[in-house]
Structure formats: C-alpha cells, structure tokens
Amino acid sequence: MTPSTPEAPDTGASADPVEFPIARSCPFSPPDAYAPMRERGTPTKVAVPGGKEAWLVTGFKDVRAALSHPASSSDARHPAFPALGDGEQAVAAELRPFIRMDPPDHTRVRRMLVGEFTVKRVREMRTAIEEICREQVEYLLSRPMPADLVGDYANRVSTTVICRLLGVPMEDLEFFRRITSVSGARTSTAEEVGAALADLFGLIDRLIDEKAQSPGDDLISRLVNGPLERGEITRHSLLSQIGITLNAGHETSRNMIPLAALDLLDNPDQLDLLREDPSLWPGAVDELLRHLSVADVITLRVATEDIPLEGATIPAGDGYIALLAAANHDPEAFPEPGRLDIARSQRNHVAFGYGVHQCVGQNLGRLEIEVALRVLFEKVPTLRPAVPVGDLPLRSSSAIFGLEEVPVSW
C-alpha cells in the first residue's frame, strides 16, 4: 500500500510501519505515541493485525474531514478494511451491521432506528434510568468490600437500560456480558465471535416471533411490526441491527461509567464542583467523554477516492483509522487537553464519531452516563478506589477501551 501521489502522507522516519493498536499507559489519557504523530501533521502508516497496512489520522480537523468526506467508506467487505481483530472483518462482512454499511443502505437502516434515540424520547426515559441506577447502587452497597464498580454496578446498569429499551428479558446479566466481551475483543477468532453472536441471535430470533404476536412498548416490537412486517428489512438484517444496537449500547456505557467515576475521583476539585452545583452534570459528561474517548479506534474506514486533508491526501483504496482520542486531545482544538475541566466551553468533541456514522445512540449514552454517575456519587459520597489506579487491568484488546474491574470501597 505505497502512496503514489505527491501529496501522500509522510510515513515518518522509519521505513517499517508502526504496529497498531497501541496500548495506553494511563487509563485517562490516549497512548503516548499519539501526540508526536499528531505534531508531525500528516497521517502515519501502521501495520494492523492480519498483515494489512493502514493510515492513522490524528489531528482534530483532519479526523473530522476524513470522517465526513463522501469517499469515506465503512463497508467491511472492502479488501483494505483495516480490521483490528481476526474475526472482526469476516463477521461484519457477513452480518452487515449498519455501522459497517455505506449510504444508501446505511441511511435506510439508520432511519429505522434514529426515532428511538431523539432528545425527546430519551428525555422521557430519565425516570426509568434513575430507578435502574438507584436499584443497582443498592446492589453495589450490598456487596462485600471491595466491590467491583464494573461488574457490580456499571455492567448491571448498562445491560438493564439497553435491554429494557429493546424489550429483551433480563434473565442473565452474565450472558450479555459474555456475548459483548467475546464479540468486542480483538483477540476473538471469527469462529468465537460467530458462536457468541449465534447465541445472541437465537434469543433475538425467538423474541421477533413473540413480539409479532404480542407487541410491547419496546424497540424490537416496533421494528418487527413496522419495517419487518412491511418488507423494508429482512429478518437476517433485523437480527444484525438489533444485535449491534444491544452490543454498542451495552459496551460504551459499561466502560465509561467506572472509568469516568475514577476520573472524577482523580480530580476531586471537579467532583466538588458537581456536588456544589448538580446543573453542571450534562457539561461534565461531555468533558468526560472527550477526556476518556473510550471509542477511540471504532472509526475504521477505507478511502474509495483520494481524501484530501490539511497536509496530505489519503490515497484511494487505502484503509485508515481516524483516532478519536488523538483528535479530542489536540491542543489546537482543546487547550490543555489533558486537563479534565467540566466548565470547558468547547463541546465539539468527536467522542461519538463524526459525519453520517456519528453514534445514533449518543443522546441515550449521555443521559445514562450522567444519571449513573450522579446517583452513584449521591448515594455513595465516600466512594474511593480500593487499589491504586495504576494497578487496574486495562481492556486494551477490546473495541471499546475500559477497565476489566474497578475494586472500590466506601
């Protein structure tokens, strides 16, 4: 994949591409290597798993340009698609979740979902989410110390919220945790991902039949008795779209809630501001999303035509990854980006991506994180980490960054 145009990116000093993904050294910061890449001003060539090469786009303006260009393709069937896991491309190419589609297919499927995640509809869910978070914080407090903020709170909150939205019965929390852990891990093979998703699709398939006969007030019921019944989507595609909605809705919040709680505990002056003035919570959530950027490497793309950036061009046919954490820590866009500042005026971060593929569930994600954190700190004011943050195991092999466990005391 050697660029042939004079405006192609500079590959850097080394002839050998950098190995990617790159691990974080601190859970609150992007990988250290991102800053020098961004300062160079042009995309960096990297070697991704499976023997492919791709470009990393790191600057804030370039990331937005690369994600909003009409030649930016998310189609996993493209040979140059820069998958970061052995099973990722094969499964996505077969199942075709809408996040791995291009318009007009992407537009058609997204339109079926977007009405469920409007500001108005999400606002109507606040009371239910508050009830869920209060129930789960009581469960956390019932556990022997140190309890696990991931398994005993965040996972339970995120799974319950997305399952209620979809209309999926909450019979086994660990079932959903296992499915998302396997399907979202870069170390999983295509066979392992396929087996995990087969279990999930088996559950959803049964629900489709049930809700066709007895619909409820939930997303699956509305999709089954709307687009599916009218022939606007196939059953196979519906399974895929429900599966990715459940996975994405679970994983992002499951990882953000404990990591954001630790970030606030690590910045007690910011937490004090929130305790003094709870009206600051919505802005604080946006700043935490920017600061942590857990979906950093989800934006895998292929350039179907040359894509011009400020200092270079991504050549047609090449794969690239627009790094959200690198963009959200660009000092030209966010002064002192490493500092958590809940009063920061800039709200134009790209934590939910950018362009036509910007996260369809971002309104729900913001509300869920806000309520989960606010209830947690109101009910457990003495919450503290039970081990040093530097000793916590990182989920570096997952599509969404997070922590494996967070032991806490109070």
Stockholm file with secondary structure:
# STOCKHOLM 1.0

chainA/1-410         MTPSTPEAPDTGASADPVEFPIARSCPFSPPDAYAPMRERGTPTKVAVPGGKEAWLVTGFKDVRAALSHPASSSDARHPAFPALGDGEQAVAAELRPFIRMDPPDHTRVRRMLVGEFTVKRVREMRTAIEEICREQVEYLLSRPMPADLVGDYANRVSTTVICRLLGVPMEDLEFFRRITSVSGARTSTAEEVGAALADLFGLIDRLIDEKAQSPGDDLISRLVNGPLERGEITRHSLLSQIGITLNAGHETSRNMIPLAALDLLDNPDQLDLLREDPSLWPGAVDELLRHLSVADVITLRVATEDIPLEGATIPAGDGYIALLAAANHDPEAFPEPGRLDIARSQRNHVAFGYGVHQCVGQNLGRLEIEVALRVLFEKVPTLRPAVPVGDLPLRSSSAIFGLEEVPVSW
#=GR chainA/1-410 SS CCCCSTTSCCCCSCSSCEESSCCCSSTTSCCTTHHHHHHHCSCEEEEETTTEEEEEECSHHHHHHHHHSTTEECCTTSTTCCCSSTTHHHHHHHHCCGGGCCTTHHHHHHHHHHGGGCHHHHHTTHHHHHHHHHHHHHHHHHSCSSEETIIIIIHHHHHHHHHHHHTCCCSCHHHHHHHHHHHTBTTCCHHHHHHHHHHHHHHHHHHHHHHHHSCCSSHHHHHIIIIITTTSSCHHHHHHHHHHHHHHHHHHHHHHHHHHHHHHHHCHHHHHHHHHCGGGHHHHHHHHHHHHCTTTTCCEEEESSCEECSSCEECTTCEEEECHHHHHTCTTTSSSTTSCCTTCSCCCCCTTCCGGGSCTTHHHHHHHHHHHHHHHHHHCTTCEESSCGGGSCBCTTBSSCCBSCCEEEC
#=GC SS_cons         CCCCSTTSCCCCSCSSCEESSCCCSSTTSCCTTHHHHHHHCSCEEEEETTTEEEEEECSHHHHHHHHHSTTEECCTTSTTCCCSSTTHHHHHHHHCCGGGCCTTHHHHHHHHHHGGGCHHHHHTTHHHHHHHHHHHHHHHHHSCSSEETIIIIIHHHHHHHHHHHHTCCCSCHHHHHHHHHHHTBTTCCHHHHHHHHHHHHHHHHHHHHHHHHSCCSSHHHHHIIIIITTTSSCHHHHHHHHHHHHHHHHHHHHHHHHHHHHHHHHCHHHHHHHHHCGGGHHHHHHHHHHHHCTTTTCCEEEESSCEECSSCEECTTCEEEECHHHHHTCTTTSSSTTSCCTTCSCCCCCTTCCGGGSCTTHHHHHHHHHHHHHHHHHHCTTCEESSCGGGSCBCTTBSSCCBSCCEEEC
//
